[in-house]
C-alpha cells in the first residue's frame, strides 16, 4: 500500500481537521472500547463475590468469565465481514445495544447458567469494540499514524480496565454487583446512541461485497505466510495476558498473595494504570522507532520478552507482595497488539476489517481456552485452608500456558513471509 493511498483514506487538512476527526470519530468509538474493556476486566474484581454468593468451583467460575471470550471470538469473522460491508458506525451501534442486553441479564443472574448467557451476550455485543475502532482508524487516519492512534485507543481500553479496580470497588460499597451491571447497560446504550448520532459516514466505508468475495479474501489472509508467522505468538501472548488480567489476577492476589479485597483492588488498579500507560507508550514507541527504521516485528520481540518474564514472575511467585510484576505485565501487554497494524500493512486497505478479525478471532477463542484451562487445572487441586483455590493450582496452570506461549514466540522469531517494511 502506498502512503498516498493511505493518506487519501485518512485525514486531510490542518490541525482543525485533526481535532474534528478525533472528536467525532476517535472519541465515540473509544467510548465503546472503554466499555468493552470494563466488561472484560470486571470478573477479576468481582470473581470472589460471585464465587461466594453462588458457591462456584474454579472450573465453573472460569467458564462464566470465559463465556465472554467464546462469544467474542466466534463473532469476529462475521463482524469483520460486516465492518467491511456495512461500515463500523452501523455495526458498532447495533452491537453495543446487544452488550447492554447481556449486562441486564448478567445483573439478574442468580445461577451459573444465567451468568454464562449474560456474559456471552456481552461478549457478542463487544465484538466490534476493538475491530470496529481499528476499522474506523484505517478509514480516517493515514497508515503511518496507525500504531500511534491504535495505541491511544488501547489506552482508552486501559482506562476501562482501571475503572474496574478501586473506583468500582468503592462503588460496590454502595450498590451490589447486580445493580452495577444495570448501570453499565445504560452506559452501553448511551455509547451506541453517541456513535450513531455523531460519527459521520466515510465515503467508501460501506461496500456491498458478495459473500463469495468476502470468504475468498479470508482465504487470501489465512494462506499468507506472514499471517502464520505472527498469529501463534500474537494469539498466545494476548490470550494469556487477557486471561490473567481479566479473569485470574484478582483471585490470585486473594488466594496466593492472601490480600484482602481492598488490597486486591489496589493492586488491580496498579495493573490498570500500567496497562493504560503501556498501551499509549507502546504506540508512541512504535511510532518513533519505525521512523528511525526499526521494524515493527523487532519492537514486538523486545516487548514480548518482557511480557513473558512478567508472567513467569507471577506464576512462580517470586515476589507475591511486589508491585513490579504487575507493572511489567501492564507496560508490556500492548506490544503483541502491534501485530494488528503490522499485519494490516501486508494487505490492501479494503481488507483491513477482515485482516484484523482473522487474527482477533483466534485471540479471543484463545482467551476462552486459556482462561478455562487454567480454571480446570486449578480445580484439580484441593481448596486451601482459607477456602480459596490452591496456590499450586495457579502455578501449574500458568506455567503450562506460558510454556505454549514461549514456543509460539520462538516460532515468531524465525523470519520470512512478510513485506520488506515489516
Secondary structure as GFF3:
##gff-version 3
##sequence-region A 1 422
A	DSSP	alpha_helix	3	8	.	.	.	ID=ss1
A	DSSP	alpha_helix	15	21	.	.	.	ID=ss2
A	DSSP	pi_helix	22	26	.	.	.	ID=ss3
A	DSSP	alpha_helix	27	54	.	.	.	ID=ss4
A	DSSP	alpha_helix	58	86	.	.	.	ID=ss5
A	DSSP	alpha_helix	88	107	.	.	.	ID=ss6
A	DSSP	alpha_helix	112	125	.	.	.	ID=ss7
A	DSSP	alpha_helix	129	140	.	.	.	ID=ss8
A	DSSP	three_ten_helix	143	145	.	.	.	ID=ss9
A	DSSP	alpha_helix	146	163	.	.	.	ID=ss10
A	DSSP	alpha_helix	166	171	.	.	.	ID=ss11
A	DSSP	alpha_helix	177	198	.	.	.	ID=ss12
A	DSSP	alpha_helix	211	222	.	.	.	ID=ss13
A	DSSP	alpha_helix	225	243	.	.	.	ID=ss14
A	DSSP	pi_helix	244	248	.	.	.	ID=ss15
A	DSSP	alpha_helix	249	255	.	.	.	ID=ss16
A	DSSP	alpha_helix	261	291	.	.	.	ID=ss17
A	DSSP	alpha_helix	296	315	.	.	.	ID=ss18
A	DSSP	alpha_helix	324	332	.	.	.	ID=ss19
A	DSSP	three_ten_helix	335	338	.	.	.	ID=ss20
A	DSSP	alpha_helix	339	344	.	.	.	ID=ss21
A	DSSP	three_ten_helix	349	351	.	.	.	ID=ss22
A	DSSP	alpha_helix	352	379	.	.	.	ID=ss23
A	DSSP	alpha_helix	391	413	.	.	.	ID=ss24
###
